[in-house]
Amino acid sequence: MRHVLYLTSYSTTLYRVERHGAVAEGRFLNDEAGYQALRELLKQLEPEPIPILADLIEEEFRQQEIPHALGRDRQRLLERHARKLFRGTPFRLGRVTGRTTEGRRDDRALFSALTNPENVSPLIELMEEVQLPLAGIQSLPVLTRRLLKHLKTRGDKVLLVTAQPDESVRETFLDRGEVKFSRLAPVPHAASVAYCQLLQAEVHKTLRYLHTLRLLPRNEPLEVYTLTDGEHSELIGDFCHDEELVHFHPVDLNLIAAQTGFRNYPEGGNSDALFVWLLARRKVRNHYAPPRQLRRYRTWQAARALRAASWLLAVGGLSWSGINGVNGLMAADEAARLNNDITTINQGYVQLTRQLPIQPAEARAMREAIQLADRLERHNIHPGTVFARVGKAFAEQPDLEMEQFSWFASDDQEARRPVDTSSMDPAQPVSDPRYVIATIQGRLAHFDGSYRRAQRQVERLVEQLRGQRGITTVDIERAPLDTRPDTQIQGQLGDSQDREKAEFELRLVMEMDREPV
């Protein structure tokens, strides 16, 4: 639910905006008694922002051209011109309505103001007293633009006449959808011929004023659209005859209200409820309220944003907690399922082992197995130490690459191959190995054909290996250039890509660590 204060020069009406219309909750005269009654009614409302819709006689409009500007420069320029034009009031507005087509193409601007602040200030002070945020002061003539899309108007220049409270009509002149001029005229609302005569007289006054302001060429007819109820529309159609420069178009107010979504429009022919409805349906920026009078409204907006953020955080936290709770339940179900599977597997294993035949083991086999396990526990044969020391030596010779590394453990450091235990007598005791014997095969990474250089690099590798702790023997089994008496030296002339690889083979003996694992 939202409320709007409709302000005229003589009264203030509090409207309650509903889903399909607006209802007047009370109309109060602009005097001490009226303000006191309105104060008591406002105290009963929720502390939500309320806009003021101004429909005042003392609202003045001026057309001027200003230098073209954008952004903050335009805003400062509009404020400065509005302050120069209307020095006696803080309730002023400047807005750009278009650009000229000649010269430097200045901006066309409409400046307006509520020239009598005493019409508005008491109501603002009353809202401040009851601590209701002021959502802005909107101009009813500026709001008239929203009715054009519901009227099938002829031409760009239109005079829209609406019946207003306090026995008056408002005449608003629009050019290409922009408000150029507006005035209130006293016309009694009695449905009679006199009403039509007074209306015609006021329209002709406005026509002469438009000619004076050069807003309408003197040879161009004025299209007048009167927005009233059905009874007044019939009178206008019968007695307000078209003239050479004035064409009347009566429009039924109830039909236009229905097009905007307003249901069950109140009787009487006044359009104040329709303008309140148009204001509440879509957000309208503030027209006249100075920034200092909107502080309470800005505070309300900030508090509302904080509440919304708090709700979002709370909903997000609850959602995250719910997701974690669901994940926890799913994990618990999965753990229970896994436990059931493990129990089933263990039961199956026990059943299978019970079905296996019992085979007695001989005492000698058990003794040998125990001795082998003890020996393996005392002497854990692991080549990690050999790898580390060989790797360290190769790291210092980056031109040499290892292609194959094979090893075995033996108690004879002259052994060339591991002992075949499959052919041994099980009763024969096996001696503990004392040495790790490794065979390393490698080559030069970038062999340029110089066997002498390759030989020196292999010899340096051998010296580095011999300097490692625990290595007792390092022999060159095969050098890049094998010069042993029982070998044949051969080569081939041709492209360097056909050169043989500088390959080598080393035999390394390392004493095992005797400490048990």
C-alpha positions as CSV (number, residue, x, y, z in Angstrom):
1,M,0.0,0.0,0.0
2,R,1.2,3.5,-0.9
3,H,0.0,7.0,-0.1
4,V,0.1,10.3,-2.1
5,L,-0.6,13.8,-0.9
6,Y,-2.5,15.8,-3.6
7,L,-1.9,19.5,-3.0
8,T,-3.9,22.4,-4.4
9,S,-4.0,26.0,-3.5
10,Y,-7.0,25.5,-1.2
11,S,-6.9,21.9,0.1
12,T,-4.8,18.7,0.6
13,T,-6.1,15.3,-0.2
14,L,-4.6,12.0,1.1
15,Y,-4.9,9.2,-1.4
16,R,-4.4,5.5,-0.8
17,V,-3.1,3.8,-3.9
18,E,-4.4,0.2,-4.3
19,R,-3.8,-2.5,-6.9
20,H,-6.3,-1.2,-9.4
21,G,-6.9,2.4,-8.4
22,A,-6.6,5.2,-5.9
23,V,-9.0,6.1,-3.0
24,A,-9.3,9.4,-1.2
25,E,-9.0,8.9,2.5
26,G,-9.6,12.5,3.4
27,R,-9.7,16.0,2.1
28,F,-8.4,18.8,4.3
29,L,-8.4,22.6,3.9
30,N,-5.1,24.4,4.0
31,D,-5.6,26.0,7.3
32,E,-4.8,25.3,11.0
33,A,-7.8,23.0,11.6
34,G,-7.2,21.2,8.3
35,Y,-3.5,20.6,9.1
36,Q,-4.3,19.4,12.6
37,A,-6.8,16.8,11.2
38,L,-4.3,15.7,8.6
39,R,-1.6,15.4,11.3
40,E,-3.7,13.0,13.2
41,L,-4.3,10.9,10.1
42,L,-0.6,10.8,9.1
43,K,0.4,9.6,12.5
44,Q,-1.5,6.4,11.9
45,L,0.4,5.5,8.8
46,E,3.4,3.3,8.4
47,P,6.7,5.3,8.2
48,E,7.0,5.0,4.4
49,P,7.8,7.7,1.9
50,I,5.0,9.8,0.6
51,P,5.2,12.1,-2.5
52,I,3.5,15.4,-2.9
53,L,1.6,15.9,-6.2
54,A,1.4,19.7,-6.7
55,D,-1.6,21.1,-8.6
56,L,-1.1,24.8,-7.8
57,I,-2.1,28.1,-9.4
58,E,1.3,29.6,-8.6
59,E,3.3,27.3,-10.9
60,E,5.2,29.2,-13.6
61,F,6.8,27.9,-16.8
62,R,9.5,29.6,-18.9
63,Q,11.2,28.5,-22.2
64,Q,14.8,29.4,-22.8
65,E,17.8,28.3,-24.8
66,I,21.0,27.5,-23.1
67,P,24.5,26.4,-24.4
68,H,24.7,22.7,-25.1
69,A,26.3,20.7,-22.4
70,L,26.3,17.2,-21.0
71,G,26.5,15.4,-17.6
72,R,27.2,17.5,-14.5
73,D,28.0,20.6,-16.6
74,R,24.4,20.5,-18.0
75,Q,22.9,20.0,-14.5
76,R,24.9,22.9,-13.0
77,L,23.9,25.1,-16.0
78,L,20.2,24.3,-15.5
79,E,20.4,24.9,-11.8
80,R,22.1,28.3,-12.3
81,H,19.5,29.4,-14.9
82,A,16.6,28.2,-12.7
83,R,18.0,30.1,-9.7
84,K,18.2,33.3,-11.8
85,L,14.7,33.0,-13.1
86,F,13.0,32.1,-9.8
87,R,15.0,33.7,-7.0
88,G,12.1,33.8,-4.5
89,T,11.5,30.0,-4.2
90,P,13.6,26.9,-3.6
91,F,11.0,24.8,-5.5
92,R,12.3,25.0,-9.0
93,L,13.1,22.7,-11.9
94,G,15.1,22.9,-15.1
95,R,15.0,20.2,-17.8
96,V,16.2,20.0,-21.4
97,T,13.4,19.3,-23.9
98,G,15.4,19.4,-27.2
99,R,17.9,21.3,-29.4
100,T,17.7,24.0,-31.9
101,T,18.4,23.2,-35.6
102,E,20.3,26.3,-36.5
103,G,23.4,28.2,-35.4
104,R,25.3,26.5,-32.6
105,R,22.4,24.2,-31.9
106,D,21.8,25.2,-28.3
107,D,19.6,23.2,-25.9
108,R,16.0,24.1,-25.5
109,A,15.1,24.0,-21.8
110,L,11.9,24.2,-19.8
111,F,12.2,26.0,-16.5
112,S,9.4,25.8,-14.0
113,A,8.8,26.7,-10.3
114,L,6.3,26.8,-7.5
115,T,6.5,30.6,-7.1
116,N,4.7,30.7,-3.7
117,P,6.6,28.6,-1.2
118,E,3.9,29.2,1.4
119,N,1.7,26.7,-0.4
120,V,4.2,23.9,0.1
121,S,6.2,24.6,3.2
122,P,3.5,24.0,5.8
123,L,2.8,20.5,4.4
124,I,6.6,19.7,4.4
125,E,6.9,20.8,8.0
126,L,3.9,18.7,8.9
127,M,5.5,15.6,7.4
128,E,8.8,16.3,9.2
129,E,6.9,16.7,12.4
130,V,5.2,13.2,12.1
131,Q,8.6,11.8,10.8
132,L,7.3,10.7,7.4
133,P,9.9,10.7,4.6
134,L,9.2,13.0,1.7
135,A,9.6,11.1,-1.5
136,G,9.6,14.2,-3.7
137,I,7.4,17.0,-5.0
138,Q,6.1,16.2,-8.4
139,S,4.5,18.6,-10.9
140,L,1.0,17.6,-12.2
141,P,1.5,19.5,-15.5
142,V,4.8,17.6,-16.2
143,L,3.0,14.4,-15.4
144,T,0.4,15.2,-18.1
145,R,2.7,13.8,-20.7
146,R,1.8,10.3,-19.7
147,L,-1.8,10.7,-20.9
148,L,-0.8,11.4,-24.5
149,K,-0.2,7.8,-25.4
150,H,-3.9,7.0,-24.4
151,L,-5.3,9.9,-26.6
152,K,-5.5,9.7,-30.4
153,T,-4.2,13.2,-30.9
154,R,-4.0,15.1,-34.1
155,G,-0.8,17.0,-34.8
156,D,2.1,17.7,-32.6
157,K,0.7,20.7,-30.7
158,V,-2.1,19.8,-28.2
159,L,-4.0,21.6,-25.5
160,L,-5.1,19.1,-22.8
161,V,-7.9,20.4,-20.6
162,T,-8.7,18.4,-17.4
163,A,-11.2,19.1,-14.6
164,Q,-9.5,19.6,-11.2
165,P,-10.7,20.0,-7.6
166,D,-11.8,23.4,-6.2
167,E,-14.0,24.2,-9.3
168,S,-11.1,24.7,-11.8
169,V,-9.8,23.3,-15.0
170,R,-6.1,22.9,-16.0
171,E,-5.0,23.7,-19.5
172,T,-1.7,22.2,-20.4
173,F,0.0,22.9,-23.8
174,L,2.2,20.2,-25.2
175,D,4.4,20.3,-28.3
176,R,5.8,16.9,-29.5
177,G,5.0,15.4,-26.2
178,E,6.8,18.0,-24.1
179,V,5.1,20.4,-21.7
180,K,5.5,24.0,-22.8
181,F,2.9,25.8,-20.7
182,S,0.2,25.1,-18.1
183,R,-2.4,27.2,-16.2
184,L,-5.3,26.7,-13.9
185,A,-8.5,28.6,-14.6
186,P,-11.6,28.9,-12.4
187,V,-14.5,27.1,-14.1
188,P,-17.5,25.8,-12.1
189,H,-18.2,22.1,-12.8
190,A,-22.0,22.4,-13.1
191,A,-23.1,20.5,-16.2
192,S,-24.7,23.4,-18.1
193,V,-24.3,25.6,-21.1
194,A,-22.6,28.2,-18.9
195,Y,-19.8,25.6,-18.3
196,C,-19.2,25.3,-22.0
197,Q,-19.2,29.1,-22.5
198,L,-16.7,29.6,-19.6
199,L,-14.5,26.8,-21.0
200,Q,-14.5,28.3,-24.5
201,A,-13.5,31.7,-23.0
202,E,-10.6,30.2,-21.1
203,V,-9.4,28.3,-24.1
204,H,-9.3,31.5,-26.2
205,K,-7.3,33.3,-23.4
206,T,-4.8,30.5,-23.5
207,L,-4.7,30.7,-27.3
208,R,-3.8,34.4,-27.2
209,Y,-1.2,33.7,-24.6
210,L,0.4,30.9,-26.8
211,H,0.5,33.4,-29.7
212,T,2.2,35.9,-27.5
213,L,4.9,33.4,-26.4
214,R,5.2,32.3,-30.0
215,L,4.6,28.7,-29.0
216,L,1.9,28.4,-31.6
217,P,1.8,30.0,-35.1
218,R,-1.2,32.4,-35.5
219,N,-2.5,30.5,-38.6
220,E,-2.3,27.0,-37.0
221,P,-5.4,25.7,-35.3
222,L,-5.2,24.6,-31.7
223,E,-6.4,21.0,-31.0
224,V,-8.2,21.0,-27.7
225,Y,-8.8,17.7,-25.9
226,T,-11.1,17.9,-22.9
227,L,-10.9,15.1,-20.4
228,T,-14.2,14.9,-18.4
229,D,-16.9,12.5,-17.5
230,G,-19.6,11.4,-20.0
231,E,-22.1,14.1,-19.1
232,H,-19.7,17.0,-19.6
233,S,-18.3,15.4,-22.7
234,E,-21.7,15.4,-24.3
235,L,-22.2,19.1,-23.4
236,I,-18.9,20.0,-24.9
237,G,-19.7,18.1,-28.1
238,D,-23.1,19.8,-28.4
239,F,-22.2,23.4,-27.4
240,C,-18.4,23.9,-27.9
241,H,-18.4,24.2,-31.7
242,D,-15.2,24.1,-33.7
243,E,-13.8,27.3,-35.0
244,E,-11.2,28.2,-37.5
245,L,-8.4,28.2,-35.0
246,V,-9.9,26.0,-32.2
247,H,-11.0,22.4,-32.6
248,F,-12.6,20.6,-29.6
249,H,-12.2,16.9,-29.0
250,P,-14.2,15.7,-25.9
251,V,-12.7,12.5,-24.3
252,D,-14.5,10.4,-21.7
253,L,-12.4,10.4,-18.5
254,N,-13.6,6.9,-17.5
255,L,-12.5,5.3,-20.7
256,I,-9.0,6.8,-20.4
257,A,-8.8,5.7,-16.7
258,A,-9.7,2.2,-17.7
259,Q,-7.0,2.1,-20.3
260,T,-4.4,3.0,-17.6
261,G,-5.7,0.1,-15.4
262,F,-7.8,2.2,-13.1
263,R,-11.0,0.3,-12.2
264,N,-14.2,1.8,-10.9
265,Y,-13.1,5.4,-11.4
266,P,-14.9,7.8,-8.9
267,E,-17.8,10.0,-10.1
268,G,-17.5,13.7,-10.4
269,G,-15.4,14.2,-13.5
270,N,-12.3,15.4,-11.7
271,S,-9.0,14.0,-12.9
272,D,-7.0,14.2,-9.6
273,A,-7.4,10.5,-8.8
274,L,-6.2,9.6,-12.3
275,F,-3.0,11.7,-11.9
276,V,-2.4,10.2,-8.5
277,W,-2.7,6.7,-10.1
278,L,-0.3,7.7,-12.9
279,L,2.3,8.9,-10.3
280,A,2.0,5.7,-8.3
281,R,2.1,3.3,-11.2
282,R,5.6,4.2,-12.2
283,K,8.5,5.9,-10.4
284,V,8.8,9.6,-11.2
285,R,11.9,11.5,-10.3
286,N,11.7,14.4,-7.9
287,H,10.8,17.7,-9.6
288,Y,10.8,20.4,-6.9
289,A,12.0,19.2,-3.5
290,P,15.5,20.5,-2.5
291,P,18.1,17.9,-1.5
292,R,18.0,18.9,2.2
293,Q,14.3,18.0,2.4
294,L,15.0,14.5,1.0
295,R,17.4,13.5,3.7
296,R,14.9,11.4,5.6
297,Y,13.9,9.7,2.4
298,R,17.6,8.9,1.6
299,T,18.0,7.5,5.1
300,W,14.9,5.3,4.6
301,Q,16.3,4.1,1.2
302,A,19.7,3.2,2.8
303,A,18.0,1.4,5.7
304,R,15.8,-0.5,3.3
305,A,18.9,-1.5,1.2
306,L,20.6,-2.7,4.4
307,R,17.6,-4.8,5.3
308,A,17.5,-6.3,1.9
309,A,21.2,-7.1,2.0
310,S,20.7,-8.7,5.5
311,W,17.9,-10.8,4.2
312,L,20.0,-11.9,1.2
313,L,22.9,-12.8,3.5
314,A,20.5,-14.7,5.8
315,V,18.9,-16.6,2.9
316,G,22.3,-17.3,1.5
317,G,23.6,-18.6,4.8
318,L,20.5,-20.8,5.3
319,S,20.9,-22.1,1.8
320,W,24.5,-22.9,2.3
321,S,23.8,-24.6,5.6
322,G,21.0,-26.6,4.0
323,I,23.4,-27.7,1.2
324,N,26.0,-28.7,3.8
325,G,23.4,-30.6,5.8
326,V,22.2,-32.5,2.7
327,N,25.9,-33.3,1.8
328,G,26.5,-34.5,5.4
329,L,23.4,-36.8,5.2
330,M,24.5,-38.1,1.8
331,A,28.1,-38.7,3.2
332,A,26.7,-40.5,6.2
333,D,24.5,-42.7,4.0
334,E,27.5,-43.5,1.8
335,A,29.7,-44.3,4.9
336,A,27.0,-46.7,6.2
337,R,26.7,-48.3,2.8
338,L,30.5,-48.8,2.6
339,N,30.5,-50.3,6.1
340,N,27.8,-52.7,5.1
341,D,29.9,-53.7,2.0
342,I,33.0,-54.2,4.1
343,T,31.1,-56.4,6.6
344,T,29.7,-58.5,3.7
345,I,33.2,-58.9,2.2
346,N,34.7,-59.9,5.5
347,Q,32.0,-62.4,6.1
348,G,32.5,-63.9,2.7
349,Y,36.2,-64.1,3.2
350,V,35.8,-65.9,6.5
351,Q,33.3,-68.4,4.9
352,L,35.7,-69.0,2.0
353,T,38.7,-69.6,4.3
354,R,36.7,-72.1,6.3
355,Q,35.9,-74.1,3.2
356,L,39.6,-74.4,2.2
357,P,41.2,-77.8,3.1
358,I,43.6,-77.9,6.0
359,Q,47.2,-78.8,4.8
360,P,49.8,-79.6,7.5
361,A,53.1,-77.8,7.1
362,E,56.5,-79.7,7.6
363,A,58.7,-78.4,10.5
364,R,61.7,-78.0,8.2
365,A,59.8,-75.8,5.7
366,M,58.5,-73.6,8.6
367,R,62.0,-73.3,9.9
368,E,63.4,-72.3,6.6
369,A,60.7,-69.7,6.0
370,I,61.4,-68.2,9.4
371,Q,65.1,-68.1,8.7
372,L,64.5,-66.4,5.4
373,A,62.2,-63.8,7.0
374,D,64.8,-63.1,9.7
375,R,67.5,-62.7,7.0
376,L,65.4,-60.3,5.0
377,E,64.5,-58.3,8.0
378,R,68.2,-58.0,9.0
379,H,69.5,-57.1,5.6
380,N,67.0,-55.0,3.6
381,I,68.5,-55.0,0.1
382,H,67.4,-51.7,-1.5
383,P,69.2,-50.0,-4.4
384,G,68.3,-46.5,-3.3
385,T,71.8,-45.7,-2.0
386,V,73.4,-46.9,-5.2
387,F,70.9,-44.9,-7.3
388,A,71.7,-41.8,-5.3
389,R,75.4,-42.0,-5.6
390,V,75.4,-42.9,-9.3
391,G,72.9,-40.1,-10.0
392,K,75.2,-37.6,-8.2
393,A,78.1,-38.6,-10.4
394,F,76.0,-38.4,-13.6
395,A,74.7,-35.0,-12.6
396,E,78.3,-33.7,-12.7
397,Q,78.7,-35.1,-16.2
398,P,75.7,-33.7,-18.1
399,D,77.0,-34.9,-21.5
400,L,76.7,-38.5,-20.4
401,E,73.4,-40.3,-20.5
402,M,72.4,-43.6,-18.7
403,E,70.5,-46.0,-20.8
404,Q,70.4,-49.1,-18.6
405,F,71.0,-49.9,-14.9
406,S,70.9,-53.5,-13.6
407,W,72.0,-54.8,-10.2
408,F,72.0,-57.8,-7.9
409,A,73.2,-58.7,-4.4
410,S,76.0,-61.2,-3.7
411,D,78.5,-62.2,-1.1
412,D,81.2,-62.4,-3.8
413,Q,82.4,-59.0,-5.2
414,E,83.8,-60.8,-8.3
415,A,80.4,-62.2,-9.2
416,R,79.1,-61.5,-12.7
417,R,75.6,-62.7,-12.4
418,P,73.2,-63.4,-9.5
419,V,73.0,-66.9,-7.8
420,D,70.2,-69.1,-9.2
421,T,68.4,-70.2,-6.0
422,S,65.9,-72.3,-7.8
423,S,68.6,-75.1,-8.4
424,M,70.0,-75.0,-4.8
425,D,69.3,-77.6,-2.2
426,P,66.7,-76.2,0.3
427,A,68.7,-77.7,3.1
428,Q,71.9,-75.9,2.1
429,P,72.3,-72.6,4.1
430,V,72.3,-69.4,2.2
431,S,75.0,-66.9,3.1
432,D,74.0,-63.2,3.6
433,P,74.9,-60.9,0.7
434,R,77.6,-58.3,1.4
435,Y,77.8,-56.4,-1.9
436,V,75.6,-54.8,-4.5
437,I,77.0,-55.3,-8.0
438,A,75.6,-53.0,-10.7
439,T,76.1,-52.8,-14.4
440,I,75.7,-49.3,-16.0
441,Q,75.3,-48.8,-19.7
442,G,75.3,-45.3,-21.2
443,R,76.4,-43.1,-24.1
444,L,77.4,-39.5,-24.9
445,A,74.4,-37.3,-25.4
446,H,76.1,-35.3,-28.2
447,F,78.9,-37.3,-29.8
448,D,80.9,-35.2,-32.2
449,G,83.2,-38.0,-33.4
450,S,86.0,-37.3,-30.9
451,Y,86.6,-40.7,-29.1
452,R,89.4,-39.1,-27.1
453,R,87.0,-36.6,-25.6
454,A,84.4,-39.3,-25.0
455,Q,87.1,-41.4,-23.3
456,R,88.1,-38.6,-21.0
457,Q,84.5,-37.9,-19.9
458,V,83.9,-41.6,-19.1
459,E,87.1,-41.7,-17.1
460,R,86.1,-38.6,-15.1
461,L,82.7,-40.3,-14.4
462,V,84.7,-43.4,-13.1
463,E,86.8,-41.2,-10.8
464,Q,83.7,-39.5,-9.4
465,L,82.1,-42.9,-8.7
466,R,85.2,-44.3,-7.0
467,G,85.2,-41.3,-4.7
468,Q,81.7,-42.1,-3.4
469,R,81.5,-43.7,0.1
470,G,80.9,-47.4,0.1
471,I,81.9,-48.0,-3.5
472,T,84.8,-50.4,-3.6
473,T,85.3,-51.1,-7.3
474,V,84.4,-49.3,-10.6
475,D,85.6,-50.9,-13.8
476,I,85.2,-49.9,-17.4
477,E,83.8,-53.0,-19.1
478,R,83.4,-51.2,-22.5
479,A,84.8,-47.8,-23.4
480,P,83.6,-45.5,-26.3
481,L,86.7,-46.6,-28.2
482,D,87.5,-50.1,-27.2
483,T,91.3,-50.6,-27.5
484,R,91.6,-54.0,-25.9
485,P,93.8,-56.5,-27.8
486,D,90.9,-58.8,-28.5
487,T,88.7,-56.2,-30.2
488,Q,88.7,-54.8,-33.7
489,I,88.8,-51.0,-34.4
490,Q,86.7,-50.0,-37.5
491,G,85.0,-46.9,-38.9
492,Q,83.3,-45.4,-42.0
493,L,83.8,-42.3,-44.0
494,G,80.7,-40.3,-44.8
495,D,78.1,-37.9,-43.3
496,S,78.4,-37.1,-39.6
497,Q,74.9,-38.4,-39.1
498,D,76.2,-41.9,-39.7
499,R,78.7,-41.8,-36.9
500,E,78.6,-44.6,-34.4
501,K,77.4,-43.8,-30.9
502,A,80.0,-43.4,-28.2
503,E,78.6,-46.1,-25.9
504,F,80.2,-47.3,-22.7
505,E,79.6,-49.9,-19.9
506,L,80.7,-49.8,-16.3
507,R,80.7,-52.4,-13.5
508,L,80.3,-51.1,-10.0
509,V,80.7,-52.9,-6.7
510,M,79.3,-51.3,-3.5
511,E,79.5,-52.7,0.0
512,M,76.1,-53.1,1.6
513,D,75.1,-51.4,4.8
514,R,75.3,-54.0,7.6
515,E,72.9,-52.3,9.9
516,P,69.6,-54.1,10.2
517,V,66.4,-52.4,9.3
